[in-house]
Amino acid sequence: MAEKLDLEGWRETLLAERAALTESSAATSENRTPVTLDQQSVGRLSRMDALQVQAMAQAEEDRRQLRLRLISAALSRLDDGEYGYCMTCGTDIPVKRLEVDPAAAQCVDCAK
């Protein structure tokens, strides 16, 4: 790489983000549980609200899991000595891009 990367610093950043995402996933797991459709205790609008909350929580969890997979891939690239290089063209990924997204696997040109 043209610029020397602080690989351990990037590892710490990725591990911290992974820990935060995992914690957030655990904290919101109750929102993703199936909604009980007991018409005796909950009205129709309340059930609809609960279903909407569940759907939004599941969509958020899907995004969180995707990000966790990207972080895992970045950590693997760190372990393999491939971190900071574009997985498509092999050029250096600019530090500014990594600052925006430490899990970036492609340079700006290839990501387009």
BELURNOR-V420567 format. One record per pair of residues at least 24 apart in sequence whose ideal C-beta (glycine too) atoms are under 6 Angstrom apart, sorted by the first residue. I is the first residue (numbers start at 1). GAP is how many residues later the second one is. D is the distance in whole Angstrom. If there is no record, write none. Layout:
# BELURNOR-V420567
i = {I I}
gap = {GAP GAP}
d = {D D}
This chain:
# BELURNOR-V420567
i = {1 1 2 3 5 10 11 13 14 14 14 14 18 21 21 25 28 31 32 32 32 70 71 74 86}
gap = {83 91 90 92 79 92 67 89 57 60 61 88 53 43 47 39 29 26 25 26 29 33 32 29 24}
d = {5 5 6 5 5 6 6 5 5 6 6 5 5 5 6 6 6 4 5 5 6 4 5 4 5}
